[in-house]
Amino acid sequence: MTTATKSPTKTRTKVPASRGAAGVSAMALQASAGHGVLRLSDPALKPNIDKLKDKLRSDPKFALATLQSAGIATTGGKLSKRFKG
């Protein structure tokens, strides 16, 4: 009988959900072939980044929800204590 060892969470690669908060597909967030690093400057991500920027600008509720999910804003819309709010 073999026992599996559990690796620490910090070293595991996180797999994105099928759709992110902005509705961006997980495949769009994958790094370019042969690269282990995801860069926002990757040309393949440009259309998705543009969609996200447009949605953040046009939908204040979505923008607030995004900031809240990142821990930047409170439910009241103020900065969290972590960000000197």
C-alpha positions as CSV (number, residue, x, y, z in Angstrom):
1,M,0.0,0.0,0.0
2,T,1.4,3.4,-1.0
3,T,0.5,6.6,0.7
4,A,0.2,9.9,-1.2
5,T,2.1,12.8,0.2
6,K,0.3,16.1,0.2
7,S,2.3,19.0,-1.1
8,P,2.0,22.4,0.5
9,T,-0.7,24.6,-1.0
10,K,1.6,27.5,-1.9
11,T,3.6,25.4,-4.3
12,R,0.7,24.0,-6.2
13,T,-0.3,25.5,-9.5
14,K,-3.8,27.0,-9.3
15,V,-6.1,25.9,-12.1
16,P,-8.5,28.7,-13.1
17,A,-12.2,28.1,-13.0
18,S,-14.1,27.5,-16.3
19,R,-15.2,31.2,-16.3
20,G,-13.7,34.0,-14.3
21,A,-15.5,36.9,-12.7
22,A,-15.5,38.8,-16.0
23,G,-16.7,35.8,-18.0
24,V,-13.3,35.3,-19.5
25,S,-12.7,31.7,-20.4
26,A,-10.0,29.7,-18.5
27,M,-8.4,28.8,-21.8
28,A,-7.9,32.5,-22.5
29,L,-6.0,32.8,-19.2
30,Q,-3.6,30.0,-20.0
31,A,0.0,30.9,-20.7
32,S,1.4,30.7,-24.2
33,A,2.6,27.3,-25.3
34,G,6.0,26.6,-23.8
35,H,5.8,29.2,-21.1
36,G,5.1,28.5,-17.5
37,V,4.3,32.1,-16.7
38,L,1.1,34.1,-17.5
39,R,1.9,37.6,-18.5
40,L,-0.8,40.3,-18.9
41,S,1.3,41.6,-21.8
42,D,0.8,38.4,-23.7
43,P,-0.7,39.3,-27.1
44,A,-3.1,36.4,-26.9
45,L,-4.7,38.0,-23.8
46,K,-5.2,41.4,-25.3
47,P,-8.8,40.9,-26.5
48,N,-9.8,39.4,-23.1
49,I,-8.1,42.2,-21.2
50,D,-9.9,44.8,-23.3
51,K,-13.3,43.1,-22.6
52,L,-12.6,43.1,-18.9
53,K,-11.6,46.8,-19.0
54,D,-14.7,47.7,-20.9
55,K,-16.9,45.8,-18.4
56,L,-15.2,47.4,-15.4
57,R,-15.7,50.9,-16.9
58,S,-19.4,50.3,-17.9
59,D,-20.7,48.4,-14.9
60,P,-20.1,50.0,-11.5
61,K,-21.6,47.1,-9.6
62,F,-19.4,44.6,-11.4
63,A,-16.3,46.9,-10.7
64,L,-17.2,47.0,-7.0
65,A,-17.8,43.3,-6.8
66,T,-14.4,42.7,-8.5
67,L,-12.7,45.0,-5.9
68,Q,-14.5,43.2,-3.1
69,S,-13.5,39.7,-4.4
70,A,-9.9,40.9,-4.4
71,G,-10.2,42.2,-0.8
72,I,-9.6,45.8,-1.8
73,A,-13.0,47.2,-1.1
74,T,-15.6,46.5,1.7
75,T,-19.2,45.8,1.1
76,G,-19.9,49.5,1.6
77,G,-17.5,50.5,-1.2
78,K,-14.7,51.8,1.0
79,L,-11.1,50.6,1.0
80,S,-10.5,47.7,3.3
81,K,-8.2,48.1,6.3
82,R,-5.5,46.2,4.5
83,F,-5.4,49.1,2.0
84,K,-5.5,51.8,4.7
85,G,-9.3,52.3,4.5
